[in-house]
Amino acid sequence: MIGLISATAAGAAARDRLAAAWPGRAVVYEGPVREAVHRAFAECEQLVCFLATGAVVRLLAPLLSDKSADPGVVCVDEAGRHAVALLGGHAGGANALAEAVGEVLGAAPVVTTATDAAGLPGLDMLGLPVEGDVAGVSRAMLDGTPVELRADAVWPLPALPPNVVPGAALPGAQDTAGTAGGAGTAGAAVLHVTDRVVESGARQAVLRPASLAVGVGASTGAPVDEVVGLIHGALREAGLSPLSVAELVTVDAKAQEPGIVHAAARLGVPLRTYAADVLARVEVPNPSGAPLAAVGTPSVAEAAALAEGGELLVPKRKSTPPSGSEGRAAMATCAVVRRAPRGRLAVVGLGPGARDLLTPRAREELRRASVLVGLDQYVDQIRDLLRPGTTVLESGLGAEEERARTAVAEAREGRAVALIGSGDAGVYAMASPALAEAGGDIDVVGVPGVTAALAAAAILGAPLGHDHVSISLSDLHTPWEVIERRVRAAAEADIVVTFYNPRSRGRDWQLPKALSILAEHRDPATPVGVVRNASRPDGSDRVTSLAALDPATVDMMTVVTVGNTATREIAGRMVTPRGYRWQSAAGPGEGGR
């Protein structure tokens, strides 16, 4: 919950705007300011104070305990011009909260966290638990001094700055290559990425990937302390970190077993279950008749842990009964498996070209990627948004298949990859070839974008107010006979048509042919919208008619939208009626009254 505190009428007005924008997320704290701040600090995960930063500092000083526990605090000035992330920028989420406050109030977010200011990922913002001298390693990253990366495998992390390199690439690497702990090569700081317990000292930090699956079996009524003790003991003896446990897994029949359910809660991980017949098909080293008789599979712990593949690090082991229960049988079993990293492919639509039409989610994915793959002219549009150290793989027109294969191959190496396309990446763009190439061995995320058709429609007015279709006139990938059949079907169905790729220097007859097909079913005065480079500074647009459109004025950067028999030009705008009954009796320009 986000606590909102104000002291003046102006602050209260801005406070109430936030409360209205965030129903269920924010609560207003009334009363004397000191008491309100103290109550909110104790009860909320985050605070927004419409007060001077100095006043908030004095109010909060006695309450501070630890940055991992203190709430994030944002201060907003009296005029609502700035939202300052004052406390808990990363751990408390104040940096992101300042951005969110700024979006609602129109305030400029002020973030002073060093890594954010430098455009670098904070080690505590990578989505993985982190231990050790986080400040020391972060300082080295910021200063540009060598940071040795010691990773057990390639993980889909965001781009790290160029001074963070594998140990083998540093001078003197042969002295420490392959070591699990100890000082960095040539005095470098060290960033470990491992599920193993390693010795770390000054200027060493450890990122904990979610690489371990712990299979658990339990008798009915197994105490949670016995289950948790078994898991911790197994991890400790194997030299593995509990922070790298991704999930507990078991058989469906134990989905509600309290000892297992509460063990997952204590570890802070989800519990996943499998059907007994699925587990029965998993080959395990230690099958047993007891679980087969009880739940229908010869293995629970090992089979569940191995159900998604991986390396068995801890074979099935039984629990030790707690003190005072000597003599009774063990009530829990566990096994630990290390799963291979899964790469991540984000297929990102950049929109029609205007920076303000690039979605926030697209920005986030561009910043999350360590590898960017795209057409060179699209890369140029967003190059400034990439983190330092991002690997950019760009190519020219006509290399779509190569880009798709490259992106998937990079993801299969375990990396975080962003494959970009204009508009929406799923519309005449890169999502289709990439997903045809990708298998179930990588994670794929689609990020929608504003299409050229939608951007053009917004400029023209409301041409897509009723049923509409987009058709590409390029016959490079689709035979013209198929394209013509689709155009004819749209013409006969009286559907608004948006033509992509309408005309190029080598293809100058397809658009006139398509327009002639539509003219067989539509009046010559049917409105036609022509938009070139929609939303860009050099963009142009006009509304003409089916009879008056000169195809020679159209090129590959143009979108052509042809109305249906109901489309009209009203006040210079192209409008296709939705067909509301209340509009049927209204003349042009009257229906919205």
ZIKAWO-V15996 format. One line per field, one symbol per residue. ss: DSSP state (A for helix, B for strand, O for the rest). psi: psi as a letter, one per 40 degrees, with the letter a starting at -180 (. if undefined). burial: b if it has 16 or more other C-alpha atoms within 10 Angstrom, else e. A space follows every 10 residues. Layout:
ss = ???
psi = ???
burial = ???
//
This chain:
ss = OBBBBBOOAA AAAAAAAAAA AOOOOBBBOO OOAAAAAAAA AAAOOBBBBB OOAAAAAAAA AOOOOOOOOO OBBBBBOOOO OBBBBBBOOO OOOAAAAAAA AAAAAOOBBB OOOAAAAOOO OOAAAOOOBB BBOAAAAAAA AAAOOOBBBB BOOOOOOOOO OOOBBBAAAO OOAAAOOOOO OOOOAAAOBB BBBOOBOOOO OOOBBBBBOO OBBBBBBBOO OOOAAAAAAA AAAAAAAOOB OAAABBBBBB BAAAOOOAAA AAAAAAAOOB BBBBOAAAAA OOOOOOOOAA AAAAAOOOOO AAAAAAOOOO BBBBBBBBOO OOOOOOOOOO OBBBBBBBOO OOOBBBBBBO BOOOAAAOOA AAAAAAAAOO BBBBBAAAAA AAAAAOOOOO BBBBBOOOOA AAAAAAAAAA AAOOOBBBBB BOBOOOOOOA AAAAAAAOOO OOBBBBBOOO OAAAAAAAAA BBOOOOOBBB BBOOOOOOOA AAAAAAAAAA AAOOOBBBBB OOOBOOBOOA AAAAAAAAAO OOOOOOBBBB BBOOOOOOOB BBBBBOOOOO AAAOOOOBBB BBOOOOOBBB OOBBBOOOOO AAAOOOOOOO OOO
psi = ihhhhieidd dddddddddd dfhedihhhi ahdddddddd ddeidiihhg iidddddddd deeicidedi ihhhhhidef dihhhdhfdc deeddddddd ddddefihhh hehddddeei hhdeeeeiii iagddddddd ddeeihhhhg hdihigiihi idehiideei hededeheid aiiihfeiih higieihihi aifhihhhig ehhhhhiiih ehiddddddd dddddddefi hdeehdiiia ideedehddd ddddddefii hiiiiddddd ehhiegiidd ddddeeiehc dddddedeia hhdhihiiih iihefidiii eiiiihhhii ihihhhhhhe aedhdeehid dddddddeie hhhihddddd dedeeiiheh hhhiiaiefd dddddddddd deeeihhhhi iibheehfae dddddddiae eihhhhhiih iddddddddd bfefeahiih hhehfdehid dddddddddd ddefhhhhhi fdhidegeed ddddddddee eiidehihhh hhfheideii iihaiddehh deeiaeeihh hhiaeehihh feihhhideh deedeiihed de.
burial = ebbbbbbeee bbebbbebbe eeeeebbbbe eebeebbeeb beebbbbbbb bebeebeebb eeeeeeeeeb bbbbbbbbeb ebbbbbbbbb bbbbbbbbbb bbeebebbbb bebebeeeeb bbbbeeebeb bbbbbbbbbb bbeebbbbbb beebbbbbbb bebbbbbbeb eebeebbeeb bebbbeebbb bbbbbbbbeb eebbbbbbbb bbbbbbbbbe ebbbbbbbbb beebbeeeeb bbbbbbbbbb bbebeebbbb bbbbeebebe bbbbebeebb ebebeebeee beeebbbbbb bbbbbbbeeb ebebbbbbbb beeeeeeeeb bbbbbbbbbb bbbbbbbbbb bbbeeebbbe ebbebbbbbb bbbbbeebbe ebeeebbbbb ebbbbeeeeb eebbbbbbbb bbbbbbbbbb bbbbbbbbbb bebbbeebee ebbbebbbbb bbbbbbbbbb bbbbbbebeb bbbbeeeeee eebbeebbeb beebbbbbbb bbbbeebeeb bbebbebbbe bbeebbbbbb bbbbbeeeee bebbbbeebe beebbebbbb bbbbbbbbbe eebbbbbeee eeeeeeeeee eee
//
